[in-house]
């Protein structure tokens, strides 16, 4: 996901916050990119020199759309709609 936001860091963006969602089944990881600071959360996982595959912590997939994560996902959707209305 971090690679997707690299192009934004060099250009001028009028939107203050960009959102992205990564899904693995019903589990979601919600990314938030703040254009003024060029920060993306959650932070990038640094490559491990000993492991072939870097492991994403389970906490990244904290939102379950079927269960309690639905409210958080709907909040992101509402934020994106509000941003789009002002563009």
Protein Blocks (a to p, Z undefined) as FASTA:
>chain_A
ZZmmmmmmmmccfbfbdcddddehjbccdddddfklopacdddddddfkbmbdcddfklm
mpcfklmmmmmmmmmmmmmmmmmmmZZ
